[in-house]
Amino acid sequence: METVNLTESQKKSRRGRNIALGIVLLGLVVLFYIVTLVKFAGGMVG
C-alpha cells in the first residue's frame, strides 16, 4: 500500500477546510439546540 505525501500548502489547505467544516457543524448543533429550546418553551406557554 502506497502512502501519499502532501506538500505543506496542501496540509494547510486541508487543515483550513477541516476547521471550517468543524465550525459549520458546531454552528448547526447550536442552531438545532436553540430551535429545540424555543419549541419547548413555546409549547409550555400555550
Full PDB file with SEQRES, HELIX, SHEET, SSBOND, CRYST1, ORIGX, SCALE, CONECT and MASTER records, all heavy atoms in Angstrom:
SEQRES   1 A   46  MET GLU THR VAL ASN LEU THR GLU SER GLN LYS LYS SER          
SEQRES   2 A   46  ARG ARG GLY ARG ASN ILE ALA LEU GLY ILE VAL LEU LEU          
SEQRES   3 A   46  GLY LEU VAL VAL LEU PHE TYR ILE VAL THR LEU VAL LYS          
SEQRES   4 A   46  PHE ALA GLY GLY MET VAL GLY                                  
HELIX    1 AA1 GLU A    8  VAL A   45  1                                  38    
CRYST1    1.000    1.000    1.000  90.00  90.00  90.00 P 1           1          
ORIGX1      1.000000  0.000000  0.000000        0.00000                         
ORIGX2      0.000000  1.000000  0.000000        0.00000                         
ORIGX3      0.000000  0.000000  1.000000        0.00000                         
SCALE1      1.000000  0.000000  0.000000        0.00000                         
SCALE2      0.000000  1.000000  0.000000        0.00000                         
SCALE3      0.000000  0.000000  1.000000        0.00000                         
ATOM      1  N   MET A   1       0.839  -1.186   0.000  1.00  0.00           N  
ATOM      2  CA  MET A   1       0.000   0.000   0.000  1.00  0.00           C  
ATOM      3  C   MET A   1       0.885   1.251   0.000  1.00  0.00           C  
ATOM      4  O   MET A   1       1.787   1.377   0.809  1.00  0.00           O  
ATOM      5  CB  MET A   1      -0.877  -0.018   1.254  1.00  0.00           C  
ATOM      6  CG  MET A   1      -1.866   1.101   1.317  1.00  0.00           C  
ATOM      7  SD  MET A   1      -2.998   0.829   2.673  1.00  0.00           S  
ATOM      8  CE  MET A   1      -3.625   2.450   2.871  1.00  0.00           C  
ATOM      9  N   GLU A   2       0.588   2.155  -0.926  1.00  0.00           N  
ATOM     10  CA  GLU A   2       1.389   3.371  -1.041  1.00  0.00           C  
ATOM     11  C   GLU A   2       0.785   4.495  -0.206  1.00  0.00           C  
ATOM     12  O   GLU A   2      -0.423   4.594  -0.055  1.00  0.00           O  
ATOM     13  CB  GLU A   2       1.447   3.819  -2.502  1.00  0.00           C  
ATOM     14  CG  GLU A   2       2.186   2.838  -3.398  1.00  0.00           C  
ATOM     15  CD  GLU A   2       2.230   3.344  -4.825  1.00  0.00           C  
ATOM     16  OE1 GLU A   2       2.213   4.563  -5.016  1.00  0.00           O  
ATOM     17  OE2 GLU A   2       2.268   2.502  -5.729  1.00  0.00           O  
ATOM     18  N   THR A   3       1.645   5.326   0.339  1.00  0.00           N  
ATOM     19  CA  THR A   3       1.169   6.496   1.068  1.00  0.00           C  
ATOM     20  C   THR A   3       1.383   7.733   0.216  1.00  0.00           C  
ATOM     21  O   THR A   3       2.298   7.785  -0.606  1.00  0.00           O  
ATOM     22  CB  THR A   3       1.912   6.664   2.404  1.00  0.00           C  
ATOM     23  OG1 THR A   3       3.303   6.802   2.133  1.00  0.00           O  
ATOM     24  CG2 THR A   3       1.689   5.462   3.321  1.00  0.00           C  
ATOM     25  N   VAL A   4       0.521   8.719   0.412  1.00  0.00           N  
ATOM     26  CA  VAL A   4       0.617   9.967  -0.337  1.00  0.00           C  
ATOM     27  C   VAL A   4       1.267  11.020   0.555  1.00  0.00           C  
ATOM     28  O   VAL A   4       0.837  11.226   1.686  1.00  0.00           O  
ATOM     29  CB  VAL A   4      -0.785  10.449  -0.769  1.00  0.00           C  
ATOM     30  CG1 VAL A   4      -0.692  11.783  -1.486  1.00  0.00           C  
ATOM     31  CG2 VAL A   4      -1.436   9.399  -1.656  1.00  0.00           C  
ATOM     32  N   ASN A   5       2.330  11.632   0.058  1.00  0.00           N  
ATOM     33  CA  ASN A   5       2.991  12.694   0.808  1.00  0.00           C  
ATOM     34  C   ASN A   5       2.458  14.039   0.339  1.00  0.00           C  
ATOM     35  O   ASN A   5       2.552  14.387  -0.836  1.00  0.00           O  
ATOM     36  CB  ASN A   5       4.513  12.640   0.592  1.00  0.00           C  
ATOM     37  CG  ASN A   5       5.110  11.389   1.205  1.00  0.00           C  
ATOM     38  OD1 ASN A   5       4.656  10.939   2.249  1.00  0.00           O  
ATOM     39  ND2 ASN A   5       6.116  10.836   0.558  1.00  0.00           N  
ATOM     40  N   LEU A   6       1.864  14.789   1.275  1.00  0.00           N  
ATOM     41  CA  LEU A   6       1.302  16.099   0.940  1.00  0.00           C  
ATOM     42  C   LEU A   6       2.341  17.188   1.143  1.00  0.00           C  
ATOM     43  O   LEU A   6       3.179  17.099   2.028  1.00  0.00           O  
ATOM     44  CB  LEU A   6       0.090  16.378   1.835  1.00  0.00           C  
ATOM     45  CG  LEU A   6      -1.070  15.407   1.755  1.00  0.00           C  
ATOM     46  CD1 LEU A   6      -2.149  15.764   2.769  1.00  0.00           C  
ATOM     47  CD2 LEU A   6      -1.663  15.390   0.361  1.00  0.00           C  
ATOM     48  N   THR A   7       2.234  18.216   0.305  1.00  0.00           N  
ATOM     49  CA  THR A   7       3.107  19.371   0.490  1.00  0.00           C  
ATOM     50  C   THR A   7       2.582  20.197   1.658  1.00  0.00           C  
ATOM     51  O   THR A   7       1.456  20.002   2.118  1.00  0.00           O  
ATOM     52  CB  THR A   7       3.136  20.236  -0.784  1.00  0.00           C  
ATOM     53  OG1 THR A   7       1.829  20.763  -1.004  1.00  0.00           O  
ATOM     54  CG2 THR A   7       3.574  19.439  -1.991  1.00  0.00           C  
ATOM     55  N   GLU A   8       3.389  21.151   2.120  1.00  0.00           N  
ATOM     56  CA  GLU A   8       2.969  21.988   3.248  1.00  0.00           C  
ATOM     57  C   GLU A   8       1.721  22.795   2.899  1.00  0.00           C  
ATOM     58  O   GLU A   8       0.833  22.958   3.724  1.00  0.00           O  
ATOM     59  CB  GLU A   8       4.105  22.931   3.663  1.00  0.00           C  
ATOM     60  CG  GLU A   8       5.202  22.231   4.456  1.00  0.00           C  
ATOM     61  CD  GLU A   8       4.678  21.547   5.714  1.00  0.00           C  
ATOM     62  OE1 GLU A   8       3.888  22.159   6.457  1.00  0.00           O  
ATOM     63  OE2 GLU A   8       5.039  20.380   5.926  1.00  0.00           O  
ATOM     64  N   SER A   9       1.651  23.295   1.663  1.00  0.00           N  
ATOM     65  CA  SER A   9       0.472  24.087   1.276  1.00  0.00           C  
ATOM     66  C   SER A   9      -0.783  23.219   1.247  1.00  0.00           C  
ATOM     67  O   SER A   9      -1.870  23.666   1.612  1.00  0.00           O  
ATOM     68  CB  SER A   9       0.690  24.756  -0.078  1.00  0.00           C  
ATOM     69  OG  SER A   9       0.859  23.790  -1.087  1.00  0.00           O  
ATOM     70  N   GLN A  10      -0.638  21.960   0.839  1.00  0.00           N  
ATOM     71  CA  GLN A  10      -1.790  21.052   0.838  1.00  0.00           C  
ATOM     72  C   GLN A  10      -2.227  20.734   2.268  1.00  0.00           C  
ATOM     73  O   GLN A  10      -3.425  20.658   2.550  1.00  0.00           O  
ATOM     74  CB  GLN A  10      -1.445  19.760   0.097  1.00  0.00           C  
ATOM     75  CG  GLN A  10      -1.344  19.933  -1.403  1.00  0.00           C  
ATOM     76  CD  GLN A  10      -0.826  18.696  -2.104  1.00  0.00           C  
ATOM     77  OE1 GLN A  10       0.023  17.990  -1.577  1.00  0.00           O  
ATOM     78  NE2 GLN A  10      -1.342  18.431  -3.293  1.00  0.00           N  
ATOM     79  N   LYS A  11      -1.270  20.566   3.161  1.00  0.00           N  
ATOM     80  CA  LYS A  11      -1.606  20.313   4.561  1.00  0.00           C  
ATOM     81  C   LYS A  11      -2.337  21.498   5.174  1.00  0.00           C  
ATOM     82  O   LYS A  11      -3.323  21.334   5.888  1.00  0.00           O  
ATOM     83  CB  LYS A  11      -0.340  20.003   5.368  1.00  0.00           C  
ATOM     84  CG  LYS A  11       0.269  18.650   5.062  1.00  0.00           C  
ATOM     85  CD  LYS A  11       1.528  18.423   5.877  1.00  0.00           C  
ATOM     86  CE  LYS A  11       2.196  17.108   5.505  1.00  0.00           C  
ATOM     87  NZ  LYS A  11       3.461  16.895   6.225  1.00  0.00           N  
ATOM     88  N   LYS A  12      -1.858  22.714   4.880  1.00  0.00           N  
ATOM     89  CA  LYS A  12      -2.512  23.917   5.403  1.00  0.00           C  
ATOM     90  C   LYS A  12      -3.918  24.048   4.841  1.00  0.00           C  
ATOM     91  O   LYS A  12      -4.855  24.411   5.550  1.00  0.00           O  
ATOM     92  CB  LYS A  12      -1.692  25.159   5.052  1.00  0.00           C  
ATOM     93  CG  LYS A  12      -0.440  25.319   5.885  1.00  0.00           C  
ATOM     94  CD  LYS A  12       0.294  26.594   5.527  1.00  0.00           C  
ATOM     95  CE  LYS A  12       1.573  26.727   6.337  1.00  0.00           C  
ATOM     96  NZ  LYS A  12       2.327  27.939   5.991  1.00  0.00           N  
ATOM     97  N   SER A  13      -4.066  23.757   3.557  1.00  0.00           N  
ATOM     98  CA  SER A  13      -5.371  23.852   2.914  1.00  0.00           C  
ATOM     99  C   SER A  13      -6.343  22.851   3.533  1.00  0.00           C  
ATOM    100  O   SER A  13      -7.495  23.182   3.823  1.00  0.00           O  
ATOM    101  CB  SER A  13      -5.222  23.595   1.415  1.00  0.00           C  
ATOM    102  OG  SER A  13      -6.471  23.643   0.780  1.00  0.00           O  
ATOM    103  N   ARG A  14      -5.868  21.625   3.736  1.00  0.00           N  
ATOM    104  CA  ARG A  14      -6.711  20.594   4.335  1.00  0.00           C  
ATOM    105  C   ARG A  14      -7.095  20.979   5.760  1.00  0.00           C  
ATOM    106  O   ARG A  14      -8.249  20.821   6.157  1.00  0.00           O  
ATOM    107  CB  ARG A  14      -5.988  19.246   4.327  1.00  0.00           C  
ATOM    108  CG  ARG A  14      -6.799  18.134   4.974  1.00  0.00           C  
ATOM    109  CD  ARG A  14      -6.076  16.815   4.937  1.00  0.00           C  
ATOM    110  NE  ARG A  14      -6.110  16.269   3.595  1.00  0.00           N  
ATOM    111  CZ  ARG A  14      -5.614  15.076   3.279  1.00  0.00           C  
ATOM    112  NH1 ARG A  14      -5.036  14.338   4.184  1.00  0.00           N  
ATOM    113  NH2 ARG A  14      -5.691  14.633   2.039  1.00  0.00           N  
ATOM    114  N   ARG A  15      -6.129  21.495   6.504  1.00  0.00           N  
ATOM    115  CA  ARG A  15      -6.414  21.918   7.888  1.00  0.00           C  
ATOM    116  C   ARG A  15      -7.455  23.039   7.909  1.00  0.00           C  
ATOM    117  O   ARG A  15      -8.368  23.031   8.725  1.00  0.00           O  
ATOM    118  CB  ARG A  15      -5.121  22.372   8.565  1.00  0.00           C  
ATOM    119  CG  ARG A  15      -5.308  22.840   9.990  1.00  0.00           C  
ATOM    120  CD  ARG A  15      -3.971  23.036  10.672  1.00  0.00           C  
ATOM    121  NE  ARG A  15      -4.084  23.748  11.923  1.00  0.00           N  
ATOM    122  CZ  ARG A  15      -4.480  23.200  13.070  1.00  0.00           C  
ATOM    123  NH1 ARG A  15      -4.799  21.927  13.097  1.00  0.00           N  
ATOM    124  NH2 ARG A  15      -4.559  23.918  14.156  1.00  0.00           N  
ATOM    125  N   GLY A  16      -7.318  23.971   6.996  1.00  0.00           N  
ATOM    126  CA  GLY A  16      -8.292  25.063   6.915  1.00  0.00           C  
ATOM    127  C   GLY A  16      -9.695  24.554   6.620  1.00  0.00           C  
ATOM    128  O   GLY A  16     -10.668  25.016   7.214  1.00  0.00           O  
ATOM    129  N   ARG A  17      -9.792  23.614   5.689  1.00  0.00           N  
ATOM    130  CA  ARG A  17     -11.106  23.040   5.369  1.00  0.00           C  
ATOM    131  C   ARG A  17     -11.671  22.284   6.564  1.00  0.00           C  
ATOM    132  O   ARG A  17     -12.870  22.363   6.843  1.00  0.00           O  
ATOM    133  CB  ARG A  17     -11.003  22.092   4.170  1.00  0.00           C  
ATOM    134  CG  ARG A  17     -10.955  22.802   2.838  1.00  0.00           C  
ATOM    135  CD  ARG A  17     -11.205  21.861   1.680  1.00  0.00           C  
ATOM    136  NE  ARG A  17     -10.295  20.731   1.663  1.00  0.00           N  
ATOM    137  CZ  ARG A  17      -9.125  20.719   1.061  1.00  0.00           C  
ATOM    138  NH1 ARG A  17      -8.704  21.799   0.424  1.00  0.00           N  
ATOM    139  NH2 ARG A  17      -8.355  19.644   1.082  1.00  0.00           N  
ATOM    140  N   ASN A  18     -10.822  21.535   7.270  1.00  0.00           N  
ATOM    141  CA  ASN A  18     -11.282  20.788   8.437  1.00  0.00           C  
ATOM    142  C   ASN A  18     -11.796  21.722   9.522  1.00  0.00           C  
ATOM    143  O   ASN A  18     -12.829  21.452  10.145  1.00  0.00           O  
ATOM    144  CB  ASN A  18     -10.160  19.908   8.997  1.00  0.00           C  
ATOM    145  CG  ASN A  18      -9.868  18.713   8.108  1.00  0.00           C  
ATOM    146  OD1 ASN A  18     -10.686  18.347   7.267  1.00  0.00           O  
ATOM    147  ND2 ASN A  18      -8.712  18.105   8.298  1.00  0.00           N  
ATOM    148  N   ILE A  19     -11.083  22.818   9.749  1.00  0.00           N  
ATOM    149  CA  ILE A  19     -11.520  23.784  10.758  1.00  0.00           C  
ATOM    150  C   ILE A  19     -12.847  24.414  10.332  1.00  0.00           C  
ATOM    151  O   ILE A  19     -13.767  24.541  11.145  1.00  0.00           O  
ATOM    152  CB  ILE A  19     -10.433  24.852  10.985  1.00  0.00           C  
ATOM    153  CG1 ILE A  19      -9.236  24.219  11.697  1.00  0.00           C  
ATOM    154  CG2 ILE A  19     -10.986  26.028  11.782  1.00  0.00           C  
ATOM    155  CD1 ILE A  19      -8.033  25.121  11.815  1.00  0.00           C  
ATOM    156  N   ALA A  20     -12.964  24.792   9.065  1.00  0.00           N  
ATOM    157  CA  ALA A  20     -14.206  25.392   8.568  1.00  0.00           C  
ATOM    158  C   ALA A  20     -15.367  24.418   8.706  1.00  0.00           C  
ATOM    159  O   ALA A  20     -16.462  24.792   9.135  1.00  0.00           O  
ATOM    160  CB  ALA A  20     -14.034  25.819   7.111  1.00  0.00           C  
ATOM    161  N   LEU A  21     -15.142  23.160   8.364  1.00  0.00           N  
ATOM    162  CA  LEU A  21     -16.191  22.147   8.482  1.00  0.00           C  
ATOM    163  C   LEU A  21     -16.594  21.960   9.938  1.00  0.00           C  
ATOM    164  O   LEU A  21     -17.785  21.855  10.254  1.00  0.00           O  
ATOM    165  CB  LEU A  21     -15.699  20.822   7.890  1.00  0.00           C  
ATOM    166  CG  LEU A  21     -16.715  19.685   7.839  1.00  0.00           C  
ATOM    167  CD1 LEU A  21     -17.920  20.075   7.004  1.00  0.00           C  
ATOM    168  CD2 LEU A  21     -16.065  18.433   7.281  1.00  0.00           C  
ATOM    169  N   GLY A  22     -15.629  21.956  10.823  1.00  0.00           N  
ATOM    170  CA  GLY A  22     -15.919  21.826  12.249  1.00  0.00           C  
ATOM    171  C   GLY A  22     -16.750  22.980  12.763  1.00  0.00           C  
ATOM    172  O   GLY A  22     -17.695  22.784  13.539  1.00  0.00           O  
ATOM    173  N   ILE A  23     -16.422  24.187  12.318  1.00  0.00           N  
ATOM    174  CA  ILE A  23     -17.181  25.360  12.739  1.00  0.00           C  
ATOM    175  C   ILE A  23     -18.611  25.289  12.224  1.00  0.00           C  
ATOM    176  O   ILE A  23     -19.569  25.588  12.949  1.00  0.00           O  
ATOM    177  CB  ILE A  23     -16.485  26.656  12.262  1.00  0.00           C  
ATOM    178  CG1 ILE A  23     -15.179  26.846  13.042  1.00  0.00           C  
ATOM    179  CG2 ILE A  23     -17.395  27.863  12.405  1.00  0.00           C  
ATOM    180  CD1 ILE A  23     -14.300  27.956  12.515  1.00  0.00           C  
ATOM    181  N   VAL A  24     -18.780  24.865  10.976  1.00  0.00           N  
ATOM    182  CA  VAL A  24     -20.123  24.737  10.404  1.00  0.00           C  
ATOM    183  C   VAL A  24     -20.933  23.695  11.174  1.00  0.00           C  
ATOM    184  O   VAL A  24     -22.099  23.937  11.515  1.00  0.00           O  
ATOM    185  CB  VAL A  24     -20.046  24.360   8.904  1.00  0.00           C  
ATOM    186  CG1 VAL A  24     -21.409  23.949   8.373  1.00  0.00           C  
ATOM    187  CG2 VAL A  24     -19.495  25.532   8.106  1.00  0.00           C  
ATOM    188  N   LEU A  25     -20.334  22.551  11.480  1.00  0.00           N  
ATOM    189  CA  LEU A  25     -21.046  21.515  12.226  1.00  0.00           C  
ATOM    190  C   LEU A  25     -21.420  22.002  13.621  1.00  0.00           C  
ATOM    191  O   LEU A  25     -22.531  21.759  14.093  1.00  0.00           O  
ATOM    192  CB  LEU A  25     -20.192  20.245  12.310  1.00  0.00           C  
ATOM    193  CG  LEU A  25     -20.039  19.475  11.006  1.00  0.00           C  
ATOM    194  CD1 LEU A  25     -19.067  18.318  11.183  1.00  0.00           C  
ATOM    195  CD2 LEU A  25     -21.375  18.962  10.526  1.00  0.00           C  
ATOM    196  N   LEU A  26     -20.504  22.681  14.283  1.00  0.00           N  
ATOM    197  CA  LEU A  26     -20.789  23.224  15.608  1.00  0.00           C  
ATOM    198  C   LEU A  26     -21.931  24.234  15.534  1.00  0.00           C  
ATOM    199  O   LEU A  26     -22.825  24.235  16.387  1.00  0.00           O  
ATOM    200  CB  LEU A  26     -19.534  23.880  16.188  1.00  0.00           C  
ATOM    201  CG  LEU A  26     -19.688  24.462  17.588  1.00  0.00           C  
ATOM    202  CD1 LEU A  26     -19.999  23.357  18.595  1.00  0.00           C  
ATOM    203  CD2 LEU A  26     -18.420  25.191  17.992  1.00  0.00           C  
ATOM    204  N   GLY A  27     -21.922  25.062  14.507  1.00  0.00           N  
ATOM    205  CA  GLY A  27     -22.997  26.036  14.313  1.00  0.00           C  
ATOM    206  C   GLY A  27     -24.346  25.362  14.131  1.00  0.00           C  
ATOM    207  O   GLY A  27     -25.358  25.805  14.679  1.00  0.00           O  
ATOM    208  N   LEU A  28     -24.376  24.271  13.367  1.00  0.00           N  
ATOM    209  CA  LEU A  28     -25.632  23.540  13.167  1.00  0.00           C  
ATOM    210  C   LEU A  28     -26.129  22.933  14.474  1.00  0.00           C  
ATOM    211  O   LEU A  28     -27.327  22.971  14.763  1.00  0.00           O  
ATOM    212  CB  LEU A  28     -25.445  22.442  12.109  1.00  0.00           C  
ATOM    213  CG  LEU A  28     -25.398  22.919  10.666  1.00  0.00           C  
ATOM    214  CD1 LEU A  28     -25.039  21.762   9.740  1.00  0.00           C  
ATOM    215  CD2 LEU A  28     -26.731  23.519  10.261  1.00  0.00           C  
ATOM    216  N   VAL A  29     -25.214  22.378  15.264  1.00  0.00           N  
ATOM    217  CA  VAL A  29     -25.597  21.796  16.553  1.00  0.00           C  
ATOM    218  C   VAL A  29     -26.205  22.873  17.443  1.00  0.00           C  
ATOM    219  O   VAL A  29     -27.263  22.670  18.051  1.00  0.00           O  
ATOM    220  CB  VAL A  29     -24.380  21.133  17.239  1.00  0.00           C  
ATOM    221  CG1 VAL A  29     -24.691  20.799  18.682  1.00  0.00           C  
ATOM    222  CG2 VAL A  29     -23.961  19.886  16.476  1.00  0.00           C  
ATOM    223  N   VAL A  30     -25.556  24.031  17.507  1.00  0.00           N  
ATOM    224  CA  VAL A  30     -26.067  25.132  18.330  1.00  0.00           C  
ATOM    225  C   VAL A  30     -27.436  25.586  17.801  1.00  0.00           C  
ATOM    226  O   VAL A  30     -28.361  25.831  18.578  1.00  0.00           O  
ATOM    227  CB  VAL A  30     -25.057  26.308  18.351  1.00  0.00           C  
ATOM    228  CG1 VAL A  30     -25.672  27.537  18.980  1.00  0.00           C  
ATOM    229  CG2 VAL A  30     -23.796  25.883  19.088  1.00  0.00           C  
ATOM    230  N   LEU A  31     -27.570  25.686  16.486  1.00  0.00           N  
ATOM    231  CA  LEU A  31     -28.838  26.108  15.889  1.00  0.00           C  
ATOM    232  C   LEU A  31     -29.964  25.137  16.246  1.00  0.00           C  
ATOM    233  O   LEU A  31     -31.046  25.558  16.671  1.00  0.00           O  
ATOM    234  CB  LEU A  31     -28.687  26.207  14.367  1.00  0.00           C  
ATOM    235  CG  LEU A  31     -29.940  26.606  13.608  1.00  0.00           C  
ATOM    236  CD1 LEU A  31     -30.329  28.037  13.948  1.00  0.00           C  
ATOM    237  CD2 LEU A  31     -29.721  26.461  12.110  1.00  0.00           C  
ATOM    238  N   PHE A  32     -29.723  23.836  16.099  1.00  0.00           N  
ATOM    239  CA  PHE A  32     -30.740  22.842  16.443  1.00  0.00           C  
ATOM    240  C   PHE A  32     -31.083  22.909  17.929  1.00  0.00           C  
ATOM    241  O   PHE A  32     -32.238  22.759  18.321  1.00  0.00           O  
ATOM    242  CB  PHE A  32     -30.289  21.429  16.064  1.00  0.00           C  
ATOM    243  CG  PHE A  32     -30.323  21.169  14.587  1.00  0.00           C  
ATOM    244  CD1 PHE A  32     -29.262  20.539  13.956  1.00  0.00           C  
ATOM    245  CD2 PHE A  32     -31.409  21.550  13.821  1.00  0.00           C  
ATOM    246  CE1 PHE A  32     -29.288  20.294  12.598  1.00  0.00           C  
ATOM    247  CE2 PHE A  32     -31.448  21.311  12.456  1.00  0.00           C  
ATOM    248  CZ  PHE A  32     -30.380  20.687  11.840  1.00  0.00           C  
ATOM    249  N   TYR A  33     -30.090  23.136  18.764  1.00  0.00           N  
ATOM    250  CA  TYR A  33     -30.310  23.238  20.207  1.00  0.00           C  
ATOM    251  C   TYR A  33     -31.220  24.421  20.522  1.00  0.00           C  
ATOM    252  O   TYR A  33     -32.192  24.303  21.276  1.00  0.00           O  
ATOM    253  CB  TYR A  33     -28.967  23.374  20.918  1.00  0.00           C  
ATOM    254  CG  TYR A  33     -29.059  23.478  22.414  1.00  0.00           C  
ATOM    255  CD1 TYR A  33     -29.406  22.364  23.181  1.00  0.00           C  
ATOM    256  CD2 TYR A  33     -28.816  24.679  23.064  1.00  0.00           C  
ATOM    257  CE1 TYR A  33     -29.495  22.450  24.562  1.00  0.00           C  
ATOM    258  CE2 TYR A  33     -28.903  24.774  24.439  1.00  0.00           C  
ATOM    259  CZ  TYR A  33     -29.237  23.654  25.184  1.00  0.00           C  
ATOM    260  OH  TYR A  33     -29.329  23.740  26.541  1.00  0.00           O  
ATOM    261  N   ILE A  34     -30.933  25.566  19.909  1.00  0.00           N  
ATOM    262  CA  ILE A  34     -31.737  26.766  20.152  1.00  0.00           C  
ATOM    263  C   ILE A  34     -33.160  26.567  19.643  1.00  0.00           C  
ATOM    264  O   ILE A  34     -34.134  26.910  20.323  1.00  0.00           O  
ATOM    265  CB  ILE A  34     -31.072  27.997  19.499  1.00  0.00           C  
ATOM    266  CG1 ILE A  34     -29.787  28.343  20.245  1.00  0.00           C  
ATOM    267  CG2 ILE A  34     -32.017  29.187  19.471  1.00  0.00           C  
ATOM    268  CD1 ILE A  34     -28.938  29.397  19.569  1.00  0.00           C  
ATOM    269  N   VAL A  35     -33.303  25.993  18.447  1.00  0.00           N  
ATOM    270  CA  VAL A  35     -34.638  25.751  17.891  1.00  0.00           C  
ATOM    271  C   VAL A  35     -35.430  24.822  18.799  1.00  0.00           C  
ATOM    272  O   VAL A  35     -36.614  25.049  19.058  1.00  0.00           O  
ATOM    273  CB  VAL A  35     -34.535  25.171  16.461  1.00  0.00           C  
ATOM    274  CG1 VAL A  35     -35.876  24.638  15.984  1.00  0.00           C  
ATOM    275  CG2 VAL A  35     -34.005  26.231  15.507  1.00  0.00           C  
ATOM    276  N   THR A  36     -34.776  23.791  19.320  1.00  0.00           N  
ATOM    277  CA  THR A  36     -35.448  22.867  20.226  1.00  0.00           C  
ATOM    278  C   THR A  36     -35.893  23.572  21.499  1.00  0.00           C  
ATOM    279  O   THR A  36     -37.022  23.380  21.961  1.00  0.00           O  
ATOM    280  CB  THR A  36     -34.511  21.686  20.579  1.00  0.00           C  
ATOM    281  OG1 THR A  36     -34.118  21.041  19.367  1.00  0.00           O  
ATOM    282  CG2 THR A  36     -35.202  20.693  21.476  1.00  0.00           C  
ATOM    283  N   LEU A  37     -35.025  24.398  22.078  1.00  0.00           N  
ATOM    284  CA  LEU A  37     -35.402  25.145  23.279  1.00  0.00           C  
ATOM    285  C   LEU A  37     -36.591  26.054  23.015  1.00  0.00           C  
ATOM    286  O   LEU A  37     -37.517  26.133  23.826  1.00  0.00           O  
ATOM    287  CB  LEU A  37     -34.219  25.980  23.774  1.00  0.00           C  
ATOM    288  CG  LEU A  37     -33.091  25.229  24.470  1.00  0.00           C  
ATOM    289  CD1 LEU A  37     -31.994  26.221  24.877  1.00  0.00           C  
ATOM    290  CD2 LEU A  37     -33.596  24.493  25.695  1.00  0.00           C  
ATOM    291  N   VAL A  38     -36.581  26.744  21.885  1.00  0.00           N  
ATOM    292  CA  VAL A  38     -37.679  27.657  21.549  1.00  0.00           C  
ATOM    293  C   VAL A  38     -38.983  26.881  21.371  1.00  0.00           C  
ATOM    294  O   VAL A  38     -40.028  27.296  21.854  1.00  0.00           O  
ATOM    295  CB  VAL A  38     -37.338  28.459  20.281  1.00  0.00           C  
ATOM    296  CG1 VAL A  38     -38.560  29.201  19.750  1.00  0.00           C  
ATOM    297  CG2 VAL A  38     -36.198  29.435  20.555  1.00  0.00           C  
ATOM    298  N   LYS A  39     -38.924  25.718  20.720  1.00  0.00           N  
ATOM    299  CA  LYS A  39     -40.133  24.911  20.542  1.00  0.00           C  
ATOM    300  C   LYS A  39     -40.685  24.454  21.875  1.00  0.00           C  
ATOM    301  O   LYS A  39     -41.890  24.511  22.116  1.00  0.00           O  
ATOM    302  CB  LYS A  39     -39.838  23.698  19.647  1.00  0.00           C  
ATOM    303  CG  LYS A  39     -39.762  24.027  18.190  1.00  0.00           C  
ATOM    304  CD  LYS A  39     -39.634  22.757  17.368  1.00  0.00           C  
ATOM    305  CE  LYS A  39     -39.671  23.058  15.889  1.00  0.00           C  
ATOM    306  NZ  LYS A  39     -39.609  21.845  15.076  1.00  0.00           N  
ATOM    307  N   PHE A  40     -39.809  23.969  22.763  1.00  0.00           N  
ATOM    308  CA  PHE A  40     -40.272  23.508  24.074  1.00  0.00           C  
ATOM    309  C   PHE A  40     -40.836  24.669  24.883  1.00  0.00           C  
ATOM    310  O   PHE A  40     -41.863  24.542  25.533  1.00  0.00           O  
ATOM    311  CB  PHE A  40     -39.144  22.817  24.851  1.00  0.00           C  
ATOM    312  CG  PHE A  40     -38.982  21.369  24.501  1.00  0.00           C  
ATOM    313  CD1 PHE A  40     -37.797  20.889  23.982  1.00  0.00           C  
ATOM    314  CD2 PHE A  40     -40.026  20.478  24.694  1.00  0.00           C  
ATOM    315  CE1 PHE A  40     -37.643  19.549  23.658  1.00  0.00           C  
ATOM    316  CE2 PHE A  40     -39.893  19.134  24.377  1.00  0.00           C  
ATOM    317  CZ  PHE A  40     -38.696  18.673  23.852  1.00  0.00           C  
ATOM    318  N   ALA A  41     -40.181  25.800  24.867  1.00  0.00           N  
ATOM    319  CA  ALA A  41     -40.655  26.966  25.612  1.00  0.00           C  
ATOM    320  C   ALA A  41     -42.003  27.431  25.061  1.00  0.00           C  
ATOM    321  O   ALA A  41     -42.903  27.773  25.813  1.00  0.00           O  
ATOM    322  CB  ALA A  41     -39.619  28.083  25.552  1.00  0.00           C  
ATOM    323  N   GLY A  42     -42.145  27.434  23.755  1.00  0.00           N  
ATOM    324  CA  GLY A  42     -43.398  27.828  23.138  1.00  0.00           C  
ATOM    325  C   GLY A  42     -44.526  26.857  23.443  1.00  0.00           C  
ATOM    326  O   GLY A  42     -45.667  27.247  23.659  1.00  0.00           O  
ATOM    327  N   GLY A  43     -44.203  25.570  23.526  1.00  0.00           N  
ATOM    328  CA  GLY A  43     -45.220  24.555  23.825  1.00  0.00           C  
ATOM    329  C   GLY A  43     -45.696  24.635  25.254  1.00  0.00           C  
ATOM    330  O   GLY A  43     -46.855  24.350  25.558  1.00  0.00           O  
ATOM    331  N   MET A  44     -44.813  25.023  26.162  1.00  0.00           N  
ATOM    332  CA  MET A  44     -45.179  25.089  27.580  1.00  0.00           C  
ATOM    333  C   MET A  44     -46.047  26.309  27.876  1.00  0.00           C  
ATOM    334  O   MET A  44     -46.881  26.279  28.774  1.00  0.00           O  
ATOM    335  CB  MET A  44     -43.931  25.109  28.459  1.00  0.00           C  
ATOM    336  CG  MET A  44     -43.164  23.813  28.460  1.00  0.00           C  
ATOM    337  SD  MET A  44     -41.708  23.955  29.490  1.00  0.00           S  
ATOM    338  CE  MET A  44     -40.893  22.423  29.103  1.00  0.00           C  
ATOM    339  N   VAL A  45     -45.852  27.394  27.137  1.00  0.00           N  
ATOM    340  CA  VAL A  45     -46.584  28.625  27.401  1.00  0.00           C  
ATOM    341  C   VAL A  45     -48.051  28.455  27.012  1.00  0.00           C  
ATOM    342  O   VAL A  45     -48.954  28.827  27.728  1.00  0.00           O  
ATOM    343  CB  VAL A  45     -45.956  29.822  26.633  1.00  0.00           C  
ATOM    344  CG1 VAL A  45     -46.827  31.049  26.741  1.00  0.00           C  
ATOM    345  CG2 VAL A  45     -44.556  30.083  27.187  1.00  0.00           C  
ATOM    346  N   GLY A  46     -48.266  27.907  25.789  1.00  0.00           N  
ATOM    347  CA  GLY A  46     -49.628  27.822  25.283  1.00  0.00           C  
ATOM    348  C   GLY A  46     -50.217  26.566  25.698  1.00  0.00           C  
ATOM    349  O   GLY A  46     -51.107  25.931  25.610  1.00  0.00           O  
TER     350      GLY A  46                                                      
MASTER        0    0    0    1    0    0    0    6  349    1    0    4          
END                                                                             
